[in-house]
Amino acid sequence: MRSVSFFIRYLFWLCLIYLPMDSHADWLNFRGPGANGVVSDCADLPTDLAAEGAIAWQIDLPGRGLGSPLVVGDRIYLTAASGPEQRQLHILCFSAADGAPIWERRFWATGRTMCHKKTCVAAPSPASDGQSIYAFYSSNDLIAVSLDGDVRWMRGLTLDYPNASNSLGMSSSLVVADDTVVVQVENDSESFAAGIDTATGLNRWKIDRPKKANWTSPVVMQVDQQAVVALQSSAGVLGVLPKTGSALFDFDGGASTIPSSVAVGDTLYVPSHGLTALRASADGSGIEKLWNEGAQRPGTASPIVVDGKVYTINGAGVLSCGDPQTGERLWRIRLKGPFGCSPVSNGSHLYIFNEMGVGQCIDITGEAEARVVSEVELDDTILSTPALSDDSLYIRSDKHLWKFSKPTE
């Protein structure tokens, strides 16, 4: 018995020794883990964004971009587009510790690069499965590289589908689920969504979509421990299995074409006639409408659900908090807008940057209503959604990438 007890204690300490020290969650796509904008391992994020030393570093970027940064391990990845017609496409990798460049890859756009002046060719956020980086651009170029920048495959989707574009530019971001990159290429002409094999770059499936310009991004739900990708459009929301494209549900009540839905497990909060809550059936029988609240209409920013509350920001910059069971508004406060990005949260605070580059940290732990606890002015146009990881916040503009973290003592 004594030898058994010693062996158990030995295994316990051995596990402690070899337990990974870096346990932070990677930020692998637009709005991070679960594509919902919330992480739970950033309790020590700075709440005073203007404090001396809160900006850990700032670096210059070579071109325009609205896509969010990705965080994979100790590296930051993001995309950009440069040149008079934004035909030069960039994938960039930096050290999270100090912002030092690690590598850069450049490609030529094969599709249309015409965009509204407010957006750009590198508007979609890239995505990762922790093994590769998948970059997508308004030119409908889709590129896979390793974490070290080795090219794995490239697809010029405009070469395959020449009429897939709109006059303002595309901006739908990618998600990765079940070894499949899901891309929405929705527009007024050749509108489709496709599931791309992560290993080969070939189509697993392709489905026709409503012929109307759409800038929303796909969202991964968990329905009975199964990944389901929700594709939002002006017609509503279609839930498909990522590996096959088979439809699990179809909500045809209409939805916004700018702010995206947010999922919490099998429940989806959709910008539809205000805000509509839907629950997917695990048996594949369809989707149930739980409630609709017209007063909770999002503007450009996508909704976010934090600690049992649902938050929306309307076009006037008003932040509203609602009951996720009924949609009833609990309180509202006015922020300094307008906003082109979506909020993110560590569970106790919301973080958002307006179009003029003013970052705001909002304490949402109060019983009555939230309060803005700090602001910082970056003096740059910001339309990108922040990324959170390892008690740090990353935000980019066309010109710069910043890292915020608590100053060391």
Secondary structure, 3 states (H helix, E strand, C coil): CHHHHHHHHHHHHHHHHHCCCCCCCCECCCCCHHHCCECCCCCCCCCCCCCCCCEEEEEECCCECCCCCEEECCEEEEEEEECCCCCEEEEEEEECCCCCEEEEEEEECCCCCCCCCCCCCCCCCCEECCCEEEEECCCCEEEEEECCCCEEEEEEHHHHCCCCCCCCCCCCCCEEECCEEEEEECCCCCCEEEEEECCCCCEEEEEECCCCCCCCCCEEEEECCEEEEEEEECCEEEEECCCCCCEEEEECCCCCCCCCCEEECCEEEECCCCEEEEEECCCCCCEEEEEEEHHHCCCCCCCEEECCEEEEECCCCEEEEECCCCCCEEEEEECCCCCCCCCEECCCEEEEECCCCEEEEEECCCCCCCEEEEEEECCCCCCCCCEEECCEEEEECCCEEEEEECCCC
